[in-house]
Amino acid sequence: MLRKLSLALAVSCASNGMAWAAEAPLTTKTDLVSVYQEAVDNNADLAAARAQYGAQKEVVPQARAGLLPNLSAGADLNNTRTELDEPAMTASRSGTVYQATLSQPIFRADRWFQFQAAKSVNEQASLQLSATEQNMILQSAESYFNVLRSQDNLASTKAEEAAFKRQLDQSNERFDVGLSDKTDVLQSQASYDTARANRILAQRQVDDAFEALITLTNRQYNSLQGIVHTLPILPPAPNDAKAWVDTAAKQNLNLLASNYAVTAAEDTLRQRKSGHAPTLDAIAQYKKGDNDGLGFTNPSPTGQRYGGDAEQRTIGLQLSIPIYSGGLTSSQVRESYSQLTQTEQQREALRRQVVENTRNLHRAVNTDVEQVQARRQSIISNQSAVEATEIGYQVGTRNIVDVLDAQRQLYTSVRNYNNARYDYILDNLRLKQAAGTLSPSDLQDLSRYLKPDYNPDKDFLPPDLAQAAAEQLRSRPTQ
């Protein structure tokens, strides 16, 4: 006679679990924090972001250099040939002049505002790097739990395939003894073939998830520690969307970076406007060399003739007043006005997006809490539905299609439950990222609920539900 299909879930889990244990290598399972550390150490995108910041922060010393003294030295080697027509004669003279020039800006408004803009750009780049590093926390969690999600999905799909295989075998047995017709066999065969195809696809998804994890960390993984079903499923704290939005407005890293982008654009505008301002530099210069090279005539201004070296020392102020540059400065000011407006609007768009994401994720976490509870109850309800449908099939009030549909819905409810669990975990992390509070300690908190000996084929289903299914079978006599 037919066995109760509610236990097929638990039985197939146990049998598949033993087969998996026989195939899987005996290696230490990797935990979430270890994956994150590997990503931090080896991720190429993060390394590129750090290198980019290393380049961007150099704008500060480069801009500061325009306000500091500038010292240069050089030498001139000249050969002068002079020809006279009357009287006809030719003379040549060569000489070398060495010089050093020291220049100190005294009033350079454009360079000062350029320096202020550079400091804002540096702060913006620093926050953008911090945002990238924070996003690595979320990426590590997403890649990690996507592997667990795909493994649990594969385990439930394998259990579903095994259950449909048993149903097919039972249909063949009933057909052989004349208790059912060929239609039941064909319907069971179709369901089994579909389950087998789904299992093949699920296996590929597991491989794809592991591949994504390898790309993230540049490390090979055989197995991961799984999350236990006793993970607390709680609403966000505080459970107030406005409080989360207020926190995001103050701490969201990308939003803070956009504030510095606006400040940098404002200082750049001031720099462009300063193109109309005069500049004042202090100049000190020293020259030594041939007197011809220094500009002396022979005889000298004193009336004396000499052919030796001479020295010149010059100290003074150099004032420059821009009058007209072909409209360049005015054009640059208009350009900076437009760029400032663009930056302000980009910040506003980002602010609105952060508010939207924060509110949506707050709702998502609360929805996930209810979803996990509802999906868990759905498994129990579908188990009961499978049993009732199977009994109806035995007494002739239900057909094989009803049995297969009920069984299919049972395994779908299991997958939905596991998906809801992982959605809850990741939406929590996304909410904290939107608020700017996400940190590695959040991964450490999750690690407390990881199971080192997690076996997807046995642990994808809450253990108490599997036990309840077994007790239900034992409480009923075999039909």
C-alpha positions as CSV (number, residue, x, y, z in Angstrom):
1,M,0.0,0.0,0.0
2,L,1.0,3.6,-0.4
3,R,3.2,5.1,2.4
4,K,2.4,8.5,3.8
5,L,4.0,11.2,1.7
6,S,4.5,13.6,4.6
7,L,7.4,11.4,5.8
8,A,8.9,11.2,2.3
9,L,10.4,14.6,3.0
10,A,12.2,13.5,6.2
11,V,13.1,10.1,4.8
12,S,14.6,11.5,1.6
13,C,16.5,14.1,3.6
14,A,18.1,11.4,5.7
15,S,18.9,9.1,2.8
16,N,20.2,12.0,0.7
17,G,22.2,13.2,3.6
18,M,24.0,9.9,4.0
19,A,24.8,9.9,0.3
20,W,26.1,13.4,0.4
21,A,28.2,12.6,3.4
22,A,29.8,9.7,1.5
23,E,30.6,11.9,-1.4
24,A,31.7,15.1,0.2
25,P,35.4,15.5,1.2
26,L,36.2,15.6,4.8
27,T,37.3,19.2,5.0
28,T,36.8,21.9,7.5
29,K,33.9,24.1,6.5
30,T,34.6,27.8,6.0
31,D,32.7,30.3,8.1
32,L,31.4,33.7,7.1
33,V,34.0,35.9,8.8
34,S,36.8,33.9,7.1
35,V,35.2,34.5,3.7
36,Y,35.0,38.2,4.5
37,Q,38.7,38.4,5.5
38,E,39.7,36.6,2.3
39,A,37.6,39.1,0.3
40,V,39.3,42.0,2.1
41,D,42.7,40.6,1.4
42,N,42.3,39.4,-2.1
43,N,39.4,41.1,-3.9
44,A,40.6,42.9,-7.0
45,D,37.9,45.6,-7.1
46,L,38.7,46.5,-3.5
47,A,42.4,46.6,-4.2
48,A,41.7,48.8,-7.3
49,A,39.6,51.2,-5.1
50,R,42.4,51.5,-2.6
51,A,44.9,52.3,-5.3
52,Q,42.5,54.8,-6.8
53,Y,42.3,56.5,-3.4
54,G,46.1,56.5,-3.1
55,A,46.2,58.4,-6.3
56,Q,43.3,60.8,-5.5
57,K,44.7,61.9,-2.1
58,E,47.8,63.3,-3.8
59,V,45.7,66.3,-5.0
60,V,46.3,67.8,-1.5
61,P,50.1,68.0,-1.6
62,Q,50.0,69.0,-5.2
63,A,47.6,71.9,-4.4
64,R,49.6,72.9,-1.3
65,A,52.7,73.1,-3.4
66,G,51.3,76.2,-5.2
67,L,51.3,78.1,-1.8
68,L,54.9,77.1,-0.8
69,P,58.2,78.5,-1.9
70,N,59.6,77.5,-5.3
71,L,63.4,77.3,-5.6
72,S,65.1,76.7,-9.0
73,A,68.7,76.7,-10.2
74,G,70.2,76.7,-13.6
75,A,73.2,77.6,-15.8
76,D,73.6,79.3,-19.2
77,L,76.6,78.6,-21.5
78,N,76.8,81.1,-24.3
79,N,79.2,81.8,-27.2
80,T,78.9,85.2,-28.7
81,R,80.4,86.2,-32.1
82,T,80.5,89.9,-33.1
83,E,81.4,91.2,-36.6
84,L,82.0,94.9,-37.4
85,D,81.9,96.3,-41.0
86,E,83.9,99.5,-40.2
87,P,86.5,98.9,-39.2
88,A,86.4,95.3,-40.4
89,M,86.9,93.1,-37.4
90,T,85.5,90.0,-35.8
91,A,85.4,89.1,-32.0
92,S,84.1,86.1,-30.2
93,R,83.5,85.6,-26.5
94,S,82.1,82.7,-24.5
95,G,80.9,82.6,-20.9
96,T,78.9,80.7,-18.3
97,V,76.3,82.1,-15.9
98,Y,74.9,80.2,-12.9
99,Q,71.7,81.4,-11.3
100,A,69.3,80.5,-8.5
101,T,65.7,81.9,-8.1
102,L,63.5,81.7,-5.0
103,S,59.8,82.6,-5.4
104,Q,57.3,82.8,-2.5
105,P,53.6,83.4,-3.3
106,I,52.2,86.2,-1.1
107,F,48.7,86.6,-2.5
108,R,47.4,83.9,-4.7
109,A,43.6,83.6,-4.0
110,D,43.1,81.1,-6.9
111,R,45.7,78.7,-5.4
112,W,44.3,79.0,-1.9
113,F,40.8,78.0,-3.0
114,Q,42.3,75.2,-5.2
115,F,44.0,73.9,-2.0
116,Q,40.6,74.1,-0.1
117,A,38.9,72.2,-3.0
118,A,41.7,69.6,-3.0
119,K,41.1,68.9,0.7
120,S,37.4,68.4,0.1
121,V,38.2,66.1,-2.8
122,N,40.4,64.1,-0.5
123,E,37.7,63.7,2.1
124,Q,35.3,62.7,-0.6
125,A,37.7,60.0,-1.9
126,S,38.3,58.7,1.6
127,L,34.5,58.3,2.2
128,Q,34.0,56.7,-1.2
129,L,36.7,54.2,-0.3
130,S,35.1,53.6,3.1
131,A,31.8,53.0,1.3
132,T,33.5,50.4,-1.0
133,E,35.0,48.7,2.0
134,Q,31.6,48.7,3.7
135,N,30.0,47.3,0.6
136,M,32.5,44.4,0.7
137,I,30.9,43.3,3.9
138,L,27.5,43.1,2.2
139,Q,29.1,41.4,-0.9
140,S,30.7,38.8,1.2
141,A,27.5,38.0,3.0
142,E,25.5,38.0,-0.3
143,S,27.9,35.6,-1.9
144,Y,28.1,33.4,1.2
145,F,24.4,33.1,1.8
146,N,23.7,32.7,-2.0
147,V,25.8,29.5,-1.7
148,L,23.8,28.3,1.3
149,R,20.5,29.3,-0.4
150,S,21.4,27.3,-3.6
151,Q,22.6,24.3,-1.5
152,D,19.3,24.3,0.4
153,N,17.4,24.6,-2.8
154,L,19.4,21.7,-4.3
155,A,18.7,19.6,-1.2
156,S,14.9,20.2,-1.3
157,T,15.0,19.5,-5.1
158,K,16.8,16.2,-4.6
159,A,14.3,15.3,-1.9
160,E,11.5,16.2,-4.2
161,E,13.0,14.1,-7.0
162,A,13.4,11.1,-4.6
163,A,9.7,11.5,-3.5
164,F,8.4,11.6,-7.1
165,K,10.6,8.6,-7.9
166,R,8.9,6.7,-5.1
167,Q,5.5,7.8,-6.3
168,L,6.4,6.6,-9.8
169,D,7.5,3.2,-8.4
170,Q,4.2,3.0,-6.4
171,S,2.2,3.9,-9.5
172,N,3.9,1.2,-11.5
173,E,3.2,-1.3,-8.7
174,R,-0.5,-0.3,-8.6
175,F,-0.7,-0.5,-12.3
176,D,0.8,-4.0,-12.4
177,V,-1.8,-5.3,-9.9
178,G,-4.6,-3.5,-11.6
179,L,-5.3,-0.9,-9.0
180,S,-4.7,2.1,-11.3
181,D,-4.6,2.8,-15.0
182,K,-1.7,3.9,-17.3
183,T,-2.6,7.6,-16.8
184,D,-1.4,7.5,-13.2
185,V,2.0,6.1,-14.3
186,L,2.3,8.7,-17.0
187,Q,1.5,11.6,-14.6
188,S,4.0,10.2,-12.1
189,Q,6.6,9.8,-14.8
190,A,6.1,13.4,-15.9
191,S,6.4,14.8,-12.4
192,Y,9.5,12.8,-11.8
193,D,11.1,13.9,-15.1
194,T,10.4,17.6,-14.2
195,A,11.9,17.1,-10.7
196,R,15.0,15.5,-12.2
197,A,15.4,18.5,-14.6
198,N,15.0,20.9,-11.7
199,R,17.6,19.0,-9.7
200,I,20.1,19.3,-12.5
201,L,19.4,23.1,-12.8
202,A,19.7,23.4,-9.0
203,Q,23.1,21.7,-9.1
204,R,24.4,24.1,-11.6
205,Q,23.2,27.0,-9.5
206,V,25.2,25.7,-6.6
207,D,28.3,25.6,-8.8
208,D,27.6,29.1,-10.0
209,A,27.2,30.4,-6.5
210,F,30.6,28.8,-5.5
211,E,32.1,30.3,-8.6
212,A,30.9,33.8,-7.6
213,L,32.5,33.3,-4.2
214,I,35.8,32.3,-5.7
215,T,35.7,35.4,-7.9
216,L,35.1,37.6,-4.8
217,T,37.9,36.1,-2.7
218,N,40.3,34.4,-5.2
219,R,40.1,31.3,-3.0
220,Q,38.7,27.8,-3.6
221,Y,36.0,26.5,-1.2
222,N,34.7,23.0,-0.8
223,S,31.9,23.6,1.8
224,L,30.6,26.4,4.0
225,Q,29.1,26.4,7.5
226,G,25.3,26.7,7.3
227,I,22.9,28.9,9.3
228,V,20.8,27.2,12.0
229,H,17.1,27.4,12.0
230,T,17.1,28.8,15.5
231,L,18.4,32.2,14.2
232,P,16.2,34.8,15.9
233,I,13.8,36.4,13.4
234,L,13.2,39.8,14.9
235,P,12.0,43.2,13.6
236,P,14.6,45.9,13.1
237,A,15.6,47.8,16.2
238,P,14.4,50.5,16.5
239,N,11.3,49.5,14.5
240,D,10.8,53.0,13.3
241,A,11.4,54.0,9.7
242,K,11.9,57.6,10.5
243,A,14.7,56.8,12.9
244,W,16.5,54.7,10.3
245,V,16.1,57.5,7.7
246,D,17.5,60.1,10.2
247,T,20.5,57.8,10.8
248,A,21.0,57.4,7.1
249,A,21.0,61.1,6.5
250,K,23.8,61.5,9.1
251,Q,25.9,58.4,8.4
252,N,25.3,57.0,4.9
253,L,28.8,57.1,3.5
254,N,27.9,57.8,-0.1
255,L,25.7,60.7,1.1
256,L,28.5,62.1,3.2
257,A,30.9,61.9,0.3
258,S,28.4,63.8,-1.9
259,N,28.5,66.7,0.7
260,Y,32.2,67.0,0.2
261,A,31.7,66.9,-3.6
262,V,29.5,70.0,-3.3
263,T,32.0,71.7,-1.0
264,A,34.8,71.0,-3.5
265,A,32.6,72.4,-6.4
266,E,32.0,75.5,-4.3
267,D,35.7,76.0,-3.7
268,T,36.5,75.4,-7.4
269,L,34.0,78.1,-8.3
270,R,35.8,80.5,-5.9
271,Q,39.1,79.5,-7.5
272,R,37.7,80.4,-11.0
273,K,36.4,83.7,-9.8
274,S,39.9,84.5,-8.4
275,G,41.2,84.4,-11.9
276,H,40.2,88.1,-12.0
277,A,42.2,88.9,-8.9
278,P,45.8,90.3,-8.9
279,T,48.7,88.1,-7.7
280,L,51.7,89.1,-5.7
281,D,54.9,87.1,-5.3
282,A,58.2,87.7,-3.5
283,I,61.2,87.1,-5.7
284,A,64.9,86.5,-4.7
285,Q,67.5,85.8,-7.4
286,Y,71.2,85.2,-7.4
287,K,73.5,85.1,-10.5
288,K,77.2,84.6,-10.9
289,G,79.2,84.3,-14.1
290,D,80.7,86.0,-17.0
291,N,80.0,89.7,-17.0
292,D,78.7,89.7,-20.5
293,G,76.3,87.0,-19.7
294,L,75.1,89.1,-16.8
295,G,74.3,92.0,-19.1
296,F,77.3,94.3,-18.3
297,T,78.9,96.3,-21.1
298,N,82.6,96.5,-21.5
299,P,83.6,99.1,-20.4
300,S,81.4,98.9,-17.3
301,P,79.1,101.6,-16.1
302,T,81.9,102.8,-13.9
303,G,84.1,103.4,-16.9
304,Q,86.5,100.6,-15.8
305,R,87.2,97.7,-18.1
306,Y,87.4,94.1,-16.7
307,G,86.9,90.6,-18.1
308,G,86.3,88.6,-14.9
309,D,83.2,87.0,-13.4
310,A,80.5,89.1,-11.7
311,E,77.6,88.5,-9.2
312,Q,74.1,89.8,-9.1
313,R,71.6,89.7,-6.2
314,T,68.0,90.7,-6.7
315,I,65.2,90.9,-4.1
316,G,61.8,92.3,-5.0
317,L,58.0,91.9,-5.3
318,Q,56.2,90.9,-8.5
319,L,52.7,92.1,-9.0
320,S,50.5,90.8,-11.8
321,I,47.1,92.3,-12.6
322,P,45.0,90.3,-15.1
323,I,43.2,92.6,-17.5
324,Y,42.0,90.5,-20.4
325,S,42.5,86.8,-21.2
326,G,40.3,86.4,-24.2
327,G,37.2,85.6,-22.1
328,L,38.8,82.5,-20.6
329,T,38.3,83.3,-17.0
330,S,34.6,84.3,-17.4
331,S,34.0,81.1,-19.3
332,Q,35.6,79.0,-16.6
333,V,33.4,80.8,-14.0
334,R,30.3,79.9,-16.0
335,E,31.5,76.3,-16.3
336,S,32.0,76.1,-12.5
337,Y,28.6,77.4,-11.8
338,S,27.1,74.7,-14.0
339,Q,29.2,72.0,-12.4
340,L,28.2,73.2,-8.9
341,T,24.5,73.0,-9.8
342,Q,25.1,69.5,-11.3
343,T,26.8,68.4,-8.1
344,E,24.1,69.8,-5.9
345,Q,21.4,68.1,-7.9
346,Q,23.3,64.8,-7.8
347,R,23.5,65.0,-4.0
348,E,19.8,65.7,-3.8
349,A,19.0,62.7,-6.1
350,L,21.2,60.5,-3.9
351,R,19.6,61.8,-0.8
352,R,16.1,60.9,-2.1
353,Q,17.4,57.5,-3.2
354,V,18.9,56.8,0.2
355,V,15.6,57.8,1.9
356,E,13.7,55.5,-0.4
357,N,16.0,52.6,0.0
358,T,16.0,52.9,3.8
359,R,12.3,53.0,4.0
360,N,11.9,50.1,1.6
361,L,14.4,48.0,3.4
362,H,12.8,48.7,6.7
363,R,9.5,47.5,5.3
364,A,11.3,44.5,3.7
365,V,12.8,43.4,7.0
366,N,9.4,43.5,8.7
367,T,7.8,41.7,5.8
368,D,10.6,39.1,6.0
369,V,9.8,38.5,9.7
370,E,6.2,37.7,8.9
371,Q,7.2,35.7,5.8
372,V,9.5,33.4,7.7
373,Q,6.8,32.7,10.2
374,A,4.1,32.2,7.6
375,R,6.4,30.0,5.4
376,R,7.3,27.9,8.3
377,Q,3.6,27.3,9.1
378,S,3.0,26.7,5.4
379,I,5.3,23.6,5.5
380,I,3.2,22.1,8.3
381,S,0.0,22.9,6.4
382,N,1.2,21.4,3.2
383,Q,2.4,18.3,5.0
384,S,-1.2,17.9,6.3
385,A,-2.5,18.6,2.8
386,V,-0.3,15.9,1.3
387,E,-1.5,13.3,3.9
388,A,-5.2,14.3,3.3
389,T,-4.8,14.2,-0.4
390,E,-3.0,10.8,-0.3
391,I,-5.8,9.3,1.8
392,G,-8.4,10.7,-0.6
393,Y,-6.5,9.1,-3.4
394,Q,-6.6,5.7,-1.7
395,V,-10.4,5.9,-1.1
396,G,-11.0,7.2,-4.6
397,T,-12.0,10.8,-3.9
398,R,-8.7,12.3,-5.3
399,N,-6.7,11.4,-8.3
400,I,-2.9,11.1,-8.8
401,V,-2.7,14.7,-10.2
402,D,-4.0,16.0,-6.8
403,V,-1.4,13.9,-5.0
404,L,1.4,15.1,-7.1
405,D,0.3,18.7,-6.9
406,A,0.1,18.6,-3.1
407,Q,3.5,17.0,-2.9
408,R,5.0,19.6,-5.2
409,Q,3.5,22.4,-3.2
410,L,5.0,20.9,-0.1
411,Y,8.5,21.1,-1.5
412,T,7.8,24.6,-2.9
413,S,6.8,25.7,0.6
414,V,10.1,24.4,1.9
415,R,12.1,26.4,-0.7
416,N,10.0,29.5,0.0
417,Y,10.7,29.2,3.7
418,N,14.5,29.0,3.2
419,N,14.4,31.8,0.7
420,A,12.5,33.9,3.3
421,R,15.2,33.1,5.9
422,Y,18.1,34.3,3.7
423,D,16.1,37.3,2.5
424,Y,15.7,38.3,6.1
425,I,19.4,38.0,6.8
426,L,20.5,40.0,3.7
427,D,17.8,42.7,4.0
428,N,18.9,43.3,7.6
429,L,22.5,43.9,6.3
430,R,21.3,46.1,3.5
431,L,19.2,48.2,5.9
432,K,22.3,48.8,8.0
433,Q,24.4,49.6,5.0
434,A,21.8,52.2,3.9
435,A,21.9,53.7,7.3
436,G,25.7,53.7,7.3
437,T,26.0,51.5,10.4
438,L,27.0,48.2,8.7
439,S,30.3,46.9,10.1
440,P,32.3,43.6,10.3
441,S,30.8,43.0,13.8
442,D,27.5,42.3,12.1
443,L,29.0,39.3,10.4
444,Q,30.5,38.2,13.6
445,D,27.1,38.3,15.2
446,L,25.7,36.1,12.4
447,S,28.6,33.7,12.8
448,R,27.3,32.7,16.2
449,Y,24.4,31.0,14.5
450,L,26.5,29.0,12.0
451,K,26.6,25.3,12.3
452,P,30.1,23.8,11.6
453,D,28.8,20.4,10.6
454,Y,25.9,21.8,8.6
455,N,24.7,19.2,6.0
456,P,22.3,20.8,3.4
457,D,20.6,17.5,2.7
458,K,19.7,17.0,6.3
459,D,19.6,20.5,7.6
460,F,17.7,22.4,5.0
461,L,14.5,21.6,6.8
462,P,13.8,22.7,10.4
463,P,14.5,19.6,12.6
464,D,11.4,20.0,14.6
465,L,9.2,19.9,11.5
466,A,10.9,16.7,10.2
467,Q,10.3,15.2,13.6
468,A,6.7,16.2,13.6
469,A,6.3,14.5,10.2
470,A,7.7,11.3,11.6
471,E,5.4,11.4,14.6
472,Q,2.4,12.0,12.4
473,L,3.3,8.9,10.4
474,R,3.8,6.8,13.5
475,S,0.5,7.9,14.9
476,R,-1.3,6.5,11.8
477,P,-1.4,2.9,10.7
478,T,-0.1,2.1,7.3
479,Q,-2.9,1.9,4.8
